[in-house]
Amino acid sequence: MSWSFQESDPMGGAPGEAYANALKFTGMRPEHVLAPESIQNSVDARASDKVRVRFGHVKIARARKADFIAAAGLKDLAARAGQLELTGTHCLSTLDSPTAPLSL
């Protein structure tokens, strides 16, 4: 897998910072901001009248973490961390630390 980064459309559309901005300055934890958006996207894309959304949380480290980082292409994303305007601590800064858990 590899990340594909698109340039902003000069005629409009949602630029990448629109997604980052939604997580900034809300006073809420990022997962609390993302959960309603994920649910709404699921409802919008539903194939039937009912939608079931389940959230889970796990922490992985060592070999499982390394496998996930490779499968998700997170090293490519980490290389662009400066452009993402991330605030606070984030997992991209600890990708090279096998014992620092990765929260999913």
Backbone bond lengths (Angstrom), bond angles and torsions (degrees), N, CA, C in turn:
res aa  C-N    CA-C-N  psi(-1)  N-CA   C-N-CA  omega(-1)  CA-C   N-CA-C  phi
1 M - - - 1.440 - - 1.514 108.66 -
2 S 1.313 116.04 144.94 1.453 119.83 172.79 1.523 108.82 -141.59
3 W 1.308 115.87 152.66 1.450 121.61 179.56 1.523 108.60 -80.26
4 S 1.307 116.12 144.33 1.453 122.64 176.47 1.521 107.49 -121.60
5 F 1.326 116.73 113.38 1.453 121.42 -176.64 1.521 109.34 -100.91
6 Q 1.323 116.94 122.88 1.451 121.71 -179.27 1.520 110.46 -95.97
7 E 1.319 114.93 144.94 1.454 120.56 172.44 1.526 108.40 -73.03
8 S 1.327 116.51 150.83 1.461 120.03 176.87 1.515 109.92 -65.38
9 D 1.305 115.42 139.93 1.454 121.90 178.35 1.526 108.98 -73.26
10 P 1.341 119.26 124.02 1.465 120.25 -179.37 1.533 112.85 -65.04
11 M 1.331 117.22 -15.72 1.456 120.73 -179.98 1.532 112.57 -95.32
12 G 1.296 117.48 6.62 1.460 119.39 177.35 1.505 112.33 123.88
13 G 1.307 116.30 -162.06 1.456 121.49 -174.39 1.511 109.03 98.15
14 A 1.299 115.70 174.67 1.458 120.47 -178.91 1.515 109.88 -91.56
15 P 1.320 118.47 113.43 1.459 120.29 176.93 1.521 110.33 -71.32
16 G 1.310 116.63 164.13 1.460 121.43 -178.71 1.503 113.54 -55.44
17 E 1.348 116.80 -36.22 1.460 118.35 -177.89 1.526 112.13 -67.63
18 A 1.315 118.29 -18.59 1.462 120.34 177.05 1.518 110.46 -61.77
19 Y 1.310 116.65 -37.25 1.461 120.63 179.53 1.516 111.12 -73.86
20 A 1.332 116.20 -40.71 1.463 119.53 177.41 1.519 110.34 -66.12
21 N 1.326 117.17 -40.60 1.464 120.93 -178.90 1.520 112.02 -62.28
22 A 1.308 117.19 -31.46 1.466 120.23 179.47 1.523 111.40 -63.66
23 L 1.333 117.22 -23.65 1.461 121.12 -178.33 1.525 112.71 -93.53
24 K 1.310 117.18 -12.43 1.466 121.28 -174.94 1.522 111.56 -91.67
25 F 1.308 114.34 146.35 1.456 122.39 167.39 1.525 114.85 58.24
26 T 1.305 117.60 24.96 1.461 119.20 178.57 1.518 111.42 -90.73
27 G 1.325 116.29 -18.60 1.452 119.98 -174.63 1.520 111.80 79.46
28 M 1.326 116.47 1.83 1.465 121.48 -179.62 1.524 109.54 -110.14
29 R 1.303 115.79 155.33 1.455 120.21 174.64 1.532 108.36 -67.83
30 P 1.352 117.54 144.97 1.476 119.92 -176.60 1.521 114.14 -54.23
31 E 1.332 117.30 -38.40 1.461 118.96 -178.99 1.532 111.56 -66.76
32 H 1.328 117.09 -27.45 1.457 120.46 177.78 1.525 111.46 -75.82
33 V 1.320 116.94 -24.80 1.458 121.16 175.78 1.526 109.77 -80.91
34 L 1.338 116.02 -40.43 1.462 120.25 -176.50 1.522 113.50 -73.40
35 A 1.309 117.68 -31.31 1.467 120.32 -176.62 1.531 112.54 -58.32
36 P 1.339 120.16 -51.82 1.466 118.55 179.30 1.528 112.80 -61.48
37 E 1.323 117.22 -37.27 1.471 120.41 178.34 1.519 111.07 -64.32
38 S 1.329 116.78 -41.44 1.463 120.76 177.68 1.517 111.40 -63.66
39 I 1.307 116.16 -41.43 1.463 120.13 178.95 1.529 109.92 -64.83
40 Q 1.321 116.72 -45.03 1.464 119.80 -179.59 1.523 110.83 -62.57
41 N 1.334 118.18 -41.91 1.467 120.81 178.00 1.521 110.74 -61.67
42 S 1.319 117.02 -38.89 1.465 120.84 178.62 1.523 111.01 -65.79
43 V 1.313 116.15 -41.48 1.468 120.25 178.46 1.528 110.03 -65.08
44 D 1.332 116.67 -42.85 1.470 120.83 -179.69 1.522 112.22 -62.99
45 A 1.318 117.51 -32.63 1.470 121.70 -175.42 1.525 112.95 -98.66
46 R 1.312 117.72 8.16 1.463 120.88 -174.01 1.534 111.86 -63.01
47 A 1.326 113.37 149.64 1.465 120.96 177.15 1.525 110.92 -100.60
48 S 1.330 117.46 -10.44 1.465 121.31 179.23 1.527 108.67 -138.63
49 D 1.315 116.50 -174.11 1.460 120.82 -177.89 1.530 113.44 -76.08
50 K 1.323 116.17 -19.45 1.461 119.66 -175.93 1.522 110.84 -114.24
51 V 1.309 114.70 145.58 1.458 121.47 177.80 1.522 107.47 -132.76
52 R 1.317 116.69 134.50 1.458 121.04 174.12 1.524 107.14 -118.17
53 V 1.317 115.86 124.54 1.455 122.03 178.95 1.521 107.24 -120.48
54 R 1.309 116.43 128.64 1.467 121.16 178.37 1.515 108.61 -122.01
55 F 1.310 115.53 136.12 1.448 121.70 176.55 1.522 108.18 -113.91
56 G 1.286 115.57 142.71 1.452 121.02 176.41 1.517 109.35 -137.71
57 H 1.306 116.83 164.30 1.460 121.66 179.52 1.517 108.75 -138.17
58 V 1.317 115.10 127.68 1.459 120.99 174.46 1.526 108.74 -136.27
59 K 1.315 115.23 155.70 1.462 121.23 172.38 1.520 106.95 -119.62
60 I 1.331 115.85 131.58 1.459 120.14 -179.89 1.523 109.56 -124.44
61 A 1.317 115.49 153.53 1.465 121.47 179.32 1.524 108.53 -148.13
62 R 1.305 114.38 173.48 1.466 124.17 176.66 1.524 112.42 54.78
63 A 1.315 118.78 -126.25 1.473 121.95 -173.35 1.524 111.69 -64.69
64 R 1.323 117.52 -40.18 1.470 119.62 179.21 1.527 110.54 -63.87
65 K 1.326 115.89 -39.48 1.461 120.47 178.31 1.521 109.99 -64.60
66 A 1.315 117.03 -47.51 1.467 121.16 -179.78 1.521 111.19 -60.34
67 D 1.317 116.54 -41.85 1.470 120.40 178.40 1.525 111.21 -63.04
68 F 1.330 116.66 -42.64 1.464 119.95 -179.75 1.523 110.83 -66.72
69 I 1.322 117.34 -43.32 1.467 121.41 179.52 1.521 110.19 -58.33
70 A 1.324 116.61 -43.66 1.469 120.62 179.31 1.525 110.96 -66.68
71 A 1.327 117.26 -46.24 1.465 120.99 -177.39 1.527 111.98 -64.93
72 A 1.322 117.33 -35.78 1.466 121.63 -177.50 1.527 112.75 -88.62
73 G 1.327 116.93 -6.58 1.462 119.79 -179.47 1.519 113.10 65.22
74 L 1.326 116.56 34.03 1.459 119.93 -176.14 1.521 113.58 -67.55
75 K 1.328 118.58 -24.23 1.470 120.37 177.66 1.523 109.80 -63.61
76 D 1.343 117.52 -38.28 1.468 120.94 177.01 1.527 110.52 -63.64
77 L 1.313 116.09 -40.96 1.452 120.73 178.89 1.526 110.53 -67.63
78 A 1.328 116.97 -40.60 1.465 121.50 -179.81 1.524 111.12 -62.37
79 A 1.319 117.03 -32.50 1.463 120.53 178.89 1.528 111.15 -63.68
80 R 1.316 117.61 -21.44 1.473 122.52 179.87 1.527 112.07 -104.84
81 A 1.316 117.98 12.56 1.464 121.60 -174.46 1.524 112.16 -55.35
82 G 1.322 117.67 -37.83 1.460 120.33 179.80 1.508 113.12 -62.96
83 Q 1.307 117.70 -30.54 1.461 122.12 -179.77 1.522 112.09 -82.05
84 L 1.320 117.53 -14.34 1.462 121.10 -176.22 1.527 113.35 -82.64
85 E 1.329 117.07 -11.03 1.468 122.37 179.63 1.528 111.86 54.18
86 L 1.327 116.48 42.25 1.458 120.90 179.33 1.519 109.80 -72.02
87 T 1.306 115.76 143.07 1.455 120.18 177.50 1.518 108.91 -111.15
88 G 1.312 116.07 154.36 1.456 120.56 177.90 1.519 112.23 67.22
89 T 1.307 115.03 -166.00 1.460 119.57 179.01 1.524 109.64 -80.84
90 H 1.315 115.04 150.18 1.463 120.18 179.79 1.521 108.65 -151.82
91 C 1.307 116.09 161.74 1.460 121.72 -173.59 1.519 113.26 -67.91
92 L 1.330 118.78 -22.88 1.462 120.10 -177.03 1.529 112.01 -65.26
93 S 1.323 117.00 -23.42 1.462 120.08 179.96 1.530 112.66 -81.22
94 T 1.332 118.00 -10.86 1.470 119.96 -178.56 1.529 112.68 -120.12
95 L 1.322 116.73 18.52 1.473 119.10 -179.55 1.521 112.74 -60.94
96 D 1.336 116.97 -33.13 1.464 120.66 -177.78 1.518 114.00 -85.28
97 S 1.313 116.96 1.07 1.465 121.45 178.81 1.530 108.71 -102.71
98 P 1.351 118.17 101.86 1.457 119.91 -174.77 1.527 114.56 -62.61
99 T 1.331 117.78 -26.82 1.460 119.26 -177.27 1.525 113.38 -90.79
100 A 1.344 117.88 -13.26 1.468 120.27 175.20 1.520 107.42 -75.32
101 P 1.329 118.07 118.31 1.459 119.71 -176.17 1.532 112.17 -64.79
102 L 1.306 114.68 146.68 1.459 122.85 174.55 1.521 106.08 -104.11
103 S 1.314 116.11 121.48 1.455 122.10 -176.56 1.518 109.34 -92.02
104 L 1.332 116.24 124.70 1.460 122.05 -179.75 1.517 109.89 -124.61
